[in-house]
Amino acid sequence: MTESSPDELPKRFLLKASPAEVAALLPAIGRAMVGISGGGTTHERIGVIDAAPCTAETLRIQGAQHDAELALARVARVVGDRSSTMRGKSYPRFEFKDAADVTLLSVIAMDGAELYDAAVRDHVGAELEALPRPDLPPTETAPEADAGNAALEALRASGGQVEIRFAEAGASQAWRGQVEEVKGVMGYANIIRADFHLHLRGGSVAGFRREADALVALDAAGAETGLVLRPLDAAAKAALAGFG
C-alpha cells in the first residue's frame, strides 16, 4: 500500500481518522444512502444526514430519512471508495469495516464526488487495491418464492403502514411507510422508493417467528436473518396475521 497525495485522491483508500471523526464528515456530503447488508437482505435509507453524533459506544446517523445506529466497538477501520460510477455519475462511499474486513455499514454520497472529496481530502491515507466488479445475474431473474416475498406482497396488497427494520453485526436502521410496489428483479424482491430501498434475496426467508407485535424473519436453519416487520395499523396487522 502507498500513501497518496491529498491532491490526487485514489480510487480506494484508508481514512486517517477515527470512526467518530469520519462520522463528523457525513453531514457535509449532501444526500446519502446508508446501507446495511447481510443474510440475503440489503436495507438502504436515502436522504440528507443532519447529524452523526457518537457516544463512547454508538454512532448514530440522524435525519428526516435516517435513524441508523452502529456499535463503535465493532469498527476496526473506515475505507473510502471513489470507484463506483453509474451512467457517468460518481457515487463515492464510506465503508465502516470490522476486523475481518466485512463492511458493517456503508454511506454512499448520492450527490456526486465534489462534496465527498472536499470532506475527505485531509484524511486520505494508504491507497488500497480497487475491488473487482461483481458479476450480476440477468436482470430478468425473478426471486424464488419464499415467506419474505409473500409477506411483502401481502403488505402491498393491504395498503397498510409497516416498519421494516434490519439489524446485522451491530448495525441497524428502520423505515416506516406503505409498501406501494414490490419488484422482482435479479433474483430479489425489491422495494424502490426515493427514501428507501429494500433488496430481499429470494429463498433467504423461510418463515417468521412472532414476537409481541412484530414478525422476526428466519432462514432455512431457523436462525434470525436480522429482518423484522412490525405492522403500524390495522390493515398491515391483518395482512401479516397469517405469518408466524
C-alpha positions in Angstrom: 0.0 0.0 0.0 1.2 3.5 -0.7 0.4 6.9 0.8 -1.5 9.1 -1.7 -1.2 12.8 -2.2 -4.4 14.6 -1.0 -4.3 16.5 -4.3 -4.8 13.3 -6.2 -7.4 11.2 -4.4 -7.1 7.5 -5.1 -10.0 5.3 -6.0 -9.8 3.3 -2.8 -8.0 4.2 0.4 -7.9 4.0 4.2 -9.1 7.1 6.1 -6.7 8.6 8.6 -9.4 9.3 11.1 -11.2 7.5 13.8 -14.8 6.3 13.2 -16.1 9.2 15.2 -14.0 11.7 13.1 -15.4 10.1 9.9 -18.9 10.4 11.3 -18.4 14.1 11.7 -17.8 14.3 8.0 -21.1 12.7 6.9 -23.4 15.8 7.1 -21.1 17.5 4.6 -21.6 15.1 1.7 -25.2 16.0 0.9 -27.8 13.4 0.2 -26.6 10.0 1.3 -27.6 6.3 1.1 -26.9 4.5 4.3 -26.8 0.7 3.7 -26.7 -2.4 5.9 -26.4 -5.9 4.3 -26.4 -9.5 5.4 -28.2 -12.8 5.2 -29.8 -12.0 1.9 -31.1 -8.6 2.9 -29.9 -5.1 2.0 -31.6 -2.2 3.7 -30.9 1.3 2.5 -32.2 4.7 3.7 -31.7 7.7 1.4 -31.7 11.4 2.4 -29.7 14.3 3.9 -27.7 13.4 7.0 -28.4 16.1 9.6 -26.0 14.9 12.2 -24.0 11.8 13.1 -23.2 12.1 16.8 -21.1 9.5 18.7 -21.1 8.3 22.2 -18.4 6.0 23.6 -20.4 3.1 22.4 -22.6 4.1 19.4 -22.6 6.1 16.2 -26.0 7.4 15.3 -26.9 8.7 11.8 -29.8 11.2 12.0 -32.0 13.0 9.6 -35.6 13.1 8.3 -34.8 9.8 6.4 -32.1 8.4 8.7 -32.1 6.6 12.1 -29.1 4.2 11.8 -27.1 3.0 14.7 -23.7 1.3 14.7 -21.8 -0.2 17.6 -18.4 1.5 17.5 -16.7 -1.4 19.2 -17.2 -3.5 16.1 -15.5 -0.9 13.8 -11.8 -1.6 13.1 -11.3 0.9 10.3 -13.1 3.1 7.7 -12.4 2.8 4.0 -13.1 5.4 1.3 -14.0 4.3 -2.2 -14.4 6.5 -5.2 -14.5 3.8 -7.9 -18.3 3.4 -8.3 -19.9 5.2 -11.2 -23.3 4.8 -12.9 -24.4 6.5 -16.1 -21.4 8.8 -15.9 -22.0 9.9 -12.3 -19.8 9.1 -9.4 -21.1 7.5 -6.2 -18.2 7.6 -3.7 -18.7 5.9 -0.3 -17.5 5.3 3.2 -17.3 1.7 4.4 -17.2 1.1 8.2 -15.4 -2.3 8.5 -14.8 -4.9 11.2 -11.6 -6.7 12.0 -12.4 -9.3 9.3 -12.8 -6.6 6.7 -16.5 -7.1 6.5 -18.5 -3.9 5.8 -20.8 -3.3 8.7 -22.4 -0.1 7.3 -21.8 1.9 4.2 -22.6 5.6 3.4 -22.8 6.5 -0.3 -22.7 10.1 -1.4 -25.7 10.5 -3.8 -24.8 14.0 -5.0 -21.6 13.1 -6.7 -17.9 13.4 -5.8 -17.3 17.1 -5.2 -18.7 17.3 -1.7 -17.3 13.9 -0.8 -13.8 14.8 -2.0 -13.9 18.0 -0.1 -14.9 16.2 3.1 -12.2 13.5 2.9 -9.3 15.4 1.4 -7.5 16.0 4.6 -8.0 12.4 5.8 -6.8 10.3 2.8 -4.4 7.6 4.0 -2.9 4.5 2.4 -4.1 3.6 -1.0 -5.9 0.2 -1.3 -6.3 -2.1 -4.3 -9.5 -1.5 -6.1 -12.2 -4.1 -5.7 -13.3 -6.2 -8.8 -16.7 -5.5 -10.1 -19.1 -8.4 -9.2 -20.9 -10.4 -11.9 -24.6 -9.7 -11.7 -27.3 -12.2 -12.6 -29.6 -11.5 -15.6 -32.0 -8.6 -14.8 -35.0 -10.8 -15.7 -34.3 -13.3 -13.0 -37.3 -13.4 -10.7 -36.9 -14.1 -7.0 -37.5 -17.5 -5.6 -40.9 -17.6 -3.9 -40.5 -17.6 -0.1 -42.1 -16.3 3.1 -40.3 -12.9 2.8 -41.6 -12.2 -0.7 -45.1 -13.3 0.3 -45.1 -11.0 3.3 -44.1 -8.0 1.3 -46.7 -8.8 -1.3 -49.4 -9.1 1.4 -48.4 -5.7 2.8 -48.5 -4.2 -0.7 -52.0 -5.5 -1.2 -53.2 -4.3 2.2 -52.1 -0.6 1.7 -51.2 -0.7 5.4 -48.3 1.1 7.2 -45.4 -1.0 8.4 -42.0 -0.7 10.0 -39.3 -2.6 8.2 -36.2 -2.9 10.4 -32.9 -4.6 9.7 -30.0 -5.3 12.1 -26.7 -7.0 11.3 -23.4 -7.2 13.2 -24.0 -4.2 15.5 -25.7 -2.0 12.8 -29.4 -1.3 12.5 -31.9 1.0 10.9 -35.6 1.1 10.1 -38.1 2.5 7.6 -41.8 3.2 8.2 -44.4 3.7 5.5 -46.6 2.0 2.9 -45.3 -0.7 0.6 -46.6 0.6 -2.7 -44.8 -1.8 -5.1 -42.6 -4.9 -4.9 -40.4 -5.5 -7.9 -38.9 -8.9 -8.7 -35.5 -8.3 -10.3 -32.1 -10.0 -10.3 -33.4 -12.8 -8.0 -34.5 -10.3 -5.4 -37.8 -8.9 -4.2 -37.2 -5.1 -4.2 -38.9 -2.1 -2.7 -37.6 1.0 -4.5 -38.6 4.4 -3.2 -36.9 7.8 -3.2 -36.1 7.5 0.5 -35.8 3.7 0.9 -34.5 0.6 -0.9 -35.0 -3.0 0.3 -33.4 -5.9 -1.6 -34.5 -9.3 -0.3 -32.9 -12.3 -1.9 -35.4 -15.0 -2.9 -35.2 -18.0 -0.7 -33.4 -16.1 2.2 -36.6 -16.0 4.4 -38.0 -19.5 5.1 -40.5 -18.3 7.7 -41.2 -15.9 10.6 -41.4 -16.1 14.4 -44.0 -13.8 16.0 -42.6 -11.7 18.9 -45.1 -9.3 20.6 -46.4 -7.1 17.7 -43.6 -8.0 15.2 -42.5 -10.7 12.8 -38.9 -11.8 13.0 -37.6 -13.4 9.8 -35.9 -16.8 9.9 -33.7 -18.6 7.4 -34.0 -22.2 6.4 -32.0 -23.3 9.5 -34.3 -21.3 11.8 -31.8 -18.6 12.6 -32.8 -14.9 12.6 -31.9 -13.1 9.4 -32.0 -9.6 11.1 -35.1 -8.5 9.2 -38.2 -7.6 11.3 -41.6 -6.5 10.1 -43.9 -4.6 12.5 -47.4 -3.5 11.4 -48.3 0.0 12.3 -52.0 -0.1 11.6 -54.9 -2.5 11.3 -54.5 -3.1 7.6 -50.9 -4.2 7.9 -51.7 -6.2 11.0 -54.4 -8.1 9.1 -52.1 -8.6 6.2 -49.4 -10.3 8.4 -51.8 -12.2 10.5 -51.2 -15.4 8.6 -47.4 -15.3 9.1 -45.5 -16.6 12.1 
